[in-house]
Amino acid sequence: MNGVPTLHRIGGGLVLLLILFTPFVMLWLGKPFWLDIFTRLVILAIAASSLSLLLSVAGLASFGHAAYIGLGAYAVGIPVYYETYGGADWLASYSGWWHVLLGVTVCALFALVTGAISLRTKGVHFIMITMAFSQMILYLLVALEEFGGDDGLSVDLRSEFVVPGAQVLGIPALNMEEPWVFYLVCFAMLLLVLFIVAKLRHSHFGRVLQAAKQNELRVKALGINPYRYRLLAFVVAGIFAGLSGILFANYAYFVSPSMVEWTRSGELMFMVILGGVSTLFGPVVGASVFVLLEHFLSRFTVFWHLPFGILLLVVVLFGRGGIIGMLKREPKT
């Protein structure tokens, strides 16, 4: 049985290597658009991995996770808007460090407040209240007419990451406008998120959450309050989703309230379930299948969501643990 986790890690590593090198191979073959597709794939994999921390470890099915993507995206869009058109000098900036600090802070505070309320409910009530908070953010962004309202907001330049003292040392700044550089930054962020999620899953923190998911009364009998652990997981997941929103704003050069719609949260849930809820690399596989199938199917029909629904039904009904669960083979004992 000890060989199964090892095989899972090897398989996950191969998937990551395939994702890393495929766009560069396609670029060499004269098909540069694949770099754009895989950049979107990696960003969605980050968002799906953040939701997986809630769903697989804590057993929390949030349908408001897209709110953090939107908040992270507007943490880029609003400072760039003020830097371009003037106003709010304390907020205006092209600095990526400022965008990350602002996005992480806003997402953490929003997750802390909404999580403190949402986690006092369970089941369907938790799903509905997280969706309600997400819709509140949607209506708020639509009401901000200065930032485009329902039409959204353009981002004319990507975030600038300048290391202090880099010019003195002769270290060049990251040119985020270069597509392959931006892709590598997104991929590095995916590796960081996966590393942290893996550490949390196998730490005391993760074991408490998994134990509470199985039997909350026994955990409380040991003198441990699962609420605090779930709230921390909720905040961490919100921060990671916010980081994916920051990257998405830079990727699309555009932010809009549509990024916060509950259907976006549903798509993230689809990716996690499709790839495998209980596995570390499941969200990455799910996001890959989602993006690639969307690309190919949309070329043939506008009703490409229908095959997606059928695929999800097949995986749920006949697959054990998503695509990874279907491919995994337990060794005989």
N, C-alpha and C positions, 0 to 999 in steps of 0.2 A: 504493500500500500504506500510505502514511502516514495516509490518511484513516480506516483501520480503527480504530486506537487512539482517534482523536478521536471517531468515532461511538460507540465503546464508552463513553467518558467521558460523552458527552452522554446516551446511553441510561441509563447508571448514575445520572446526576444526575436524570433524569426519574423513574426508579424511586424514588429517595430522596424526591423531592418528593411523589410519589404516596403513599408510605408516611407521610410527615409530615402531609399535609393530609387524607387520607381519613377518619381517625377524627374529626376536628373537623367535617368536613362531615356525617358520620353523626350526630354529637352534635347538630348544628344541626337535622337532620331528625328528631330525637327517638329515636335509637337509640344510647343511651350504651354498650351492651355492646360495641360495636365498638372503643371505646377500650381496653377490657380485652383484646380479642383482638389488637389491634395492639401493645399493650405486650408481650405474650408473644412476638409475632412478632419485635419488635426485639431482645429479650433473646436469643432463639434465634439470630438473625442474628449477634449478637456472638460467641456460642459457636462457630457454624459458621465464621465468619471466622477465629477463632483456630486452628481445626483446618485451615483452608485454607492457613495459613502453613506448616504442616508438610507437608501433602499435596501442594500445588502447587509450592511453592518448594524444599523439601528432599526431596520424594519419600518421606515417612515416613507410613505408614498406621497411626495409633494407634487402638486399640480400647479405650484406657483414659482417653480425654479427659474423660469424665464425672466422673472422680475429682476434678478441679480445680473443677468446678461444685459438687460436694458440699462440698468443703473451703471454698470461698468462701461457700457458703450457711451452713455451721455457724460460720463466722467472724462471722456476724451472730446466728445463733440462740443460741449459747452465752453471749456477753456479755449479750444481752437477757434470757436466762433468769436469770443471776446478778443482774442489775439488778432483776429483778422479784421474785425469791424470796430474794435475799440470798446471801452467800458469795462467795469469790474477789474481794475488792474491787478488786484490781489488774486484773482482767479485765472486771468488770461495767461496762457502759456502753451508752447509747443512741447514742453519738456515731458518726456515719457515718465520720468521719475515722479513728477507732480501728478500725472494722470493715474499712475499706479497707486500712489499714496491716497489720492482723492477717491478713486474707485474702491480700493480695499476698505477705507474708513467708512464710506457711505454704505457699502454692502454689509460690512460687519455690524454697524449700528442698526440697519434695517433688519438684518437677520436676528439680532439680539432682541429687539423689541417684538417683532412678529413671532419669533420662535418662543419667547416667553409666554405669549398668549396661545399660540397654536398647539404647543406641546401639552397643554392642559386638556386637550381633546384627543380622541383616538378614532381610528378607522375612517369611515366616510366623513365624519365631522372634521377630522384633521385635513383630509383632502379638500373639502369644500372651503375651509377657512384659509388655507394657503392659496387656493385659487382666488378667493375674494381679495386678499391682500395684493395679489398680482394684478388683478383688475383695477384696484385702486391706483396703483402706479401707472397703469395704462391710461386711465382717465386723467391723471395728473399731467402726464406728458402730452396728451392731446390738448389739454387746456393751456399749455405753455406756448402761446402764439408767437412770442418773441423768437423761439427756437424752432419755428416751422409748424408747430402743432401736429396735426395728423399727417402733414406732408413730409415731416422729418427735417433733418439738418445735414448739410454736406460737410465733409471733412476734407479740406484742400490739401493738407500735408499729413503724413504719418508722424507719430510721436518720435521725438528726438531723444536719444539716450547718449548723453555726453558724460563720460567719467571724469570727475574732478581731477585736474592735473594731467589729463591725458595728453593735451597738446604739448605740455612741457616735456613729457616723457616720450613724445613722438608716437603715441598710440592713436590710431585713427578712430573716429567715432563710428558707431554702427550706422550704415546707410540703409535705413529701413525702407527707402523707396526702391531699393534693388529687390526684385521679387524673391530671388533665391536666399538672400540674407534674411528677409522677413520670414520666409518659410522655416529656415533653420532656427530662428528665434522662437517661433511657434512650437516647433518640434522639441526644442530644449525645455519649453514650459510644460509640454505634455509629459516629458520624462520626469521633471521635478514633481508634478502633481501625482503621477503614478508612484513615485518613490515615497512621497509623504503618505499617500493613501495606504500603501503596502505596510509602512511602519505603523500606522494607526491601527490597521486591521489586526496586527499581531502583537500589539502592545496591551498593557493592562486596560487602557482606555477602550480598545476595541473588544476585548474579551468581556468587559462589563456590559457593553452595549449588546453584544450577541447573547449574553446570558439573560439580560433583561428582555430581549426579544422573545426568548424561549419561555421564560418564567419570571415575570417581574416580582412576584410576591417573594420568591426565594432570595432574590437579590436584595430586596428591602429587609428581609429577615437577617441578612448578613451585616446590616447597618450601612448599606450603600444606597445613596439616593440616585436612581437612574435619570431623573429629570435633569440634573446638572450635566451629566454626561451627554444626554441627548441634545441639550441646548448648545453645548460646545460643538458637537458634531454639526448641528444646524448652522452655526456661525461659520465654521471652517468650510462647509460645503458652499455656503453663500459667497465666501471670499473667492474660492476657486472658480465658481460660476462667473463672478464679477471679472476675474482675470480673463476668462474667455470672451467676455463682452468687450473688454478693452482691446483685445486682439481683433475681434470681429469688426469693431469700428475702424480700425486701421486697415483691415483687409478690404472692406467694402467702400471705404471713403464716404460712409453714409451711416446715419443713425436715424431710427424712426420708432414711434410707439408700437408698430407692428411686431417688433422684436420681443415685446413683453406679453403678447397674446397667449392665452392658456394653451392654444394649439401647439405653440412652440415647446411648452413644457411637456405636452403629450408626445411630441416627436422625440424628446430626450428620453422619456419613459420607454418609448418604442425601442430606441437604440439599446438601452440597458437590458431590457427583457429579451430582445432579439439576440444579442451577443451572449448573454449569460449573467444573471443577477448576482450569483454567488462567487464570481470569479473576478480577479483583478483586471484582466485584459478583455473581459466581456464587453464593456462599453466601447473599447477601441475597435473591436471586431464589429460590433453593432453599428457604430458610426461609419465604419468603412463600407459595410454592406449597404447601409442607408444611402450614403452619398453616391456610391457607384451605381446602384440600381436606379436611383433617381435620375442620374445623368443619362443612362442608357434607355430607360423606359420612357422618359419625357421626350425622347426623339421620335417615338412612335405614336404616343397618345397623350392627350391632356388629362386622361383619367388614370394617371400612373399611380394614384393612391390606392386604387382597387387591388392591384397585385400585391402591394405592400400589406394590405389588410389580410389577404389570403395567406401570405407568407407568415405573418404573425400568428394567425390561427393554427397553421401547420406546426409551427415551432412550439406553441403553447400546448397543443393537444398531443403531439407525438414526440416532441423533443424533451429531453431531461436536462434542464439547466441551459436552455438556449442553444445557439450554434456550437459553442464550445462544449457544452454537455453532450450534444449529439455526436461530436467527433471524438470525445474522450472515451477511452476504453479502460475499464477497471481491470487490473490484472487478477487472475484467478488465484485464490488462496487455498 
